[in-house]
Amino acid sequence: MKLTARGRYAVTAMVDLAMHEHEGPTSLSDISDRQTISLPYLEQLFAKLKKSNLVDSVRGPGGGYHLSRSCREIFIADIVDSVNEQVDATRCAGKADCQGGETCLTHELWSDLSEQIHNFLSGVDLASLVGKREIQKIAKRQSASQDTSLRSPDKSTLLPATQI
């Protein structure tokens, strides 16, 4: 099964964005901190997500990203597709040249599986993930961890920017 880090990270970042949508625009550095995805990599992903009209950006102080439409209207397959990722269970990347330039015996099976996975992801929207209790618990833990990491050891004052 081939779904690389690019597709996984894009979905993770979009779920994070959806979880924090009520807080206003979310900075990529906040997503980076919570999800431990490098900031430059997120910048590349969000350029593609924006080009696919899945997110909008807000410039200036307090700026960041927000979903371009409702969580119920953004499907996981849309996210995966937007970053030029394909879910492919075939050995030949869908080219049907699996065995010496010819189609192998099980090509159709793996091709059908790839299509089934894409169809499944086409039926899963961000809202259904955001609504899951376990995902909410994880997001709460990540936010608390992020808040703690920005505070000094006594947790009463924020660290100066030079110490972050």
Secondary structure, DSSP 4 states (H G I P E B T S, - for coil): -B--HHHHHHHHHHHHHHHTGGGSSB-HHHHHHHHT--HHHHHHHHHHHHHTTSEEEE-STT-EEEESS-GGG-BHHHHHHHTT---B-SSSTTSS-TBTTB--TTHHHHHHHHHHHHHHHHT-BHHHHHT-HHHHHHHHHHHHHHHHHTB-TTSSSBPPGGG-
